[in-house]
């Protein structure tokens, strides 16, 4: 997943649940080391700490990595892409960040592409590996070979970084201080919708409603995947 911001608690919760599973997916996040504006540093960056901390605490099996890209001179690169690749099966690209504003307040436009053939999946895999090699600063062939040899994207990135391809630096969450905790609790600067845009004290209740709605949608989807057996009259 590439995004300028990672703050949405609903997505953090779902990713954390998958990380707790013994056979769950790898989660690789790429974002900017720190936001360029002071406002975003005070708001979005601090809320990202809570997002990362939740994933780190859930990562019982060592499948989560978060990186920030740098130039060959070690200077931060601002990540403005909004891209998600899931299981080499689904690719999403567009304008929406992984934050509350994009999910419920701002106007966004995304395109999702789902593979339906082996050729489609191979193309999504090729794009994933090309992007990773671009950020890491190495040719694509070593990336392809490392992923196959290590049987995973995260271990492959670790191996290539140990070999000197260091343009992706690990991004570790810092401890949340009092100010960061306050900002992250109320998601200041990151409203979930018009109703709480200027009323951050309403945001926690809005999150609870959104979680219930997501749970209901997931329940209906699960019921649709496993319909009740029908009996003939």
N, C-alpha and C positions, 0 to 999 in steps of 0.2 A: 504494500500500500504506500503510495506517495501522496503527500498532502502538505499544504502550508500549515494547517492547524490540525491538531489532534486533541479535541476537548470533549466531544459528545459522550456523556455518561452512558447513554443507552448502548452505543457501540462498544464502549469499554467493557460494559457488563457482559455483553454477548461474547466478545473475544476472550475475556477472562474465563467464562464458563467453558469454552472450547479448550483453553490452555490447561485447565484442570483435568481434562480427560486424558487417560493414559495413552490413547491412540489418536488424539486430536491432531489438528493441522499445525504446521509452522506458522508463525506470525512474524513477518518482516515489515518493519515500518521505516520509511525514509522521510525525513523532514529537515527543516532549517535548524541550525544550532540554536539560534535565538532570533526573534523577530527584529526587523530593522527599525520599527518605530517604537518610541518610548511607551506609547499607550498599549500597544500589543505586548510589549515586554512585561508591563505591569498587570495585564489581564490574561491574554491568551497563553503566554508562556507559563504563567503561574498555574493556570488551570490544567495545562498539559502535564505538569508535575503530578497532579492527582490522577490523571488518565494513565500515565506511565507507571505510577506506583501501584495502581490496581492490577495492571497486567503483570508487573514484576512479582507481586505477591502471589498471583495465581499460577505463575510459570513453574510448576513443580517438576516439570520434565525437561526443562532447558530448551524449549522450542521457540522462545521469543527473542528477537533481536530488534534494536532500534538504532539507526545510524543517521548521522548528518554528513553531507558531502562537503568536501573542501577542494580547493584548487591544488595544483602541484606545488604551490608556494605555501600551502596550509591555510589559506584564507577561506572564510565561510562562503558557501554558495547558497543563495536564496532559492529555496524550492517553491515553485509556484504551480507545479503540475498537480492535478487531481486525478489519480489513476489507481485502480484496484484490479488485481488479477487473483482469481480464486480457483484453485485446483486445476489450473491450465484449462479451465472449462468456461469461465465467465470473465469478461473484461469490461470494466466500467471506466469511462473517461469523460470529462466534462468540466464544469465550473464549480461543482459543489465540494467544499472542504469537509473534513470530518469534524464538524463543529455544529453547535446548535443553530447558529444563524443560517447556515446553508440548509439544514434539514427542516427548518420550519418558519424562518422569518424572511430571508432574502429570496429573491427570484433567481433560480439557477436552471441550467440546461445540461443534462447528462445523456450520454449514449451508452447503452449496455449491449454487448455482443456475446451471444452464447454459442459455443461450439456444438455442432451437430454431427461432425464427421472427424475421423482421425486427422485429416489434413487441417481442419480448423484448429484442433487442439495443438497440433505441431506448430502452427503459425503463432498461436498465443504463447506457447513455450519459447519459441524463437524470440519473440518480442520481449518477453520477460528477461531472458538471458542477455539479450542485447542491451537492455536498459541497465541491468545490474553491472555488466562489464563496463558500460559507459561511466557509471558513477564510480566504480572501483578503480577505473583507469587501467584496464587490461584488455587484451584482445578477447573476442567472444569465444574462440575455441578453448582456451584454458578454463573459461567459466563453464562451458558445456561439459568438459571432461571432469572438472571438479565436482559438479553437481551429481554426475553419474557415479563417480567413484565414492563420494561421501554419502550418497543416497539422501541428500537433503540440501536445501538452499542455504540454511544457516551454517551448517558445518562447512560447506564449500566456501562461503564468504570468510569464515574464520581461517580456513586453510590458505586462501589466496592472500588475505591480509598478512598472515605470518610469513608469506613468501615475499612481502615487500609492496604489495598493491594496497596502499593505505589511504586512498582518497575517500573512503568511507570510515568515519570515526564512530565508535560506539557512543551513544547518547544515554547517559545514566541519569535517572531522576534524583534530584537533590532532596534532602529532608524538607518538608513543608514547615515554614515558619508561621508565626501568628498571622501576618499579613497575607501570605500565600494561601493559608487555610481559609481565611475569610473570603478572599477573592474566588477561590475554587468552590467554596460551599455555595455561594450565590451566583457563580458564573458571571461575574461583572463584565459587561461589554459583550456578552454572548447570549442574547435572549433566545428562548425556545420558540417564541411566537409573538404576534402583535399584543396579546393580552398582558405579557410581562415585560414588554420592551422598556418601559420606564418604571416598572414595579418589580425590582429584583427580589423583593421579599416574597413574591408570589411564585417564584421560579421553582422552589422545591416541591410545592404542591403540583405544579405543572409537570414536573418530572415523574411524580408518582402516577399521575393520570396517564402520561405517555407510556410508562412501563406496563400499566394494566392493559392499555390498548395493544401494545406490541405482544403481550402475553396472549391476549384473546385472538389476535391474528395468527400467531404461531399455533395455537390450539386448533383453530379451524383448518389451518394448512395440514396439520398432522392428522386430523380426522379425515380430510380429503384424501390423504395418501393411503390411509388404512380404513376404508369404508366398512360399515357394519355389514355382516353377511346377510344376504337377502334370502328369504324363504318363500317358496311358491305356495299359493293358496291351494 
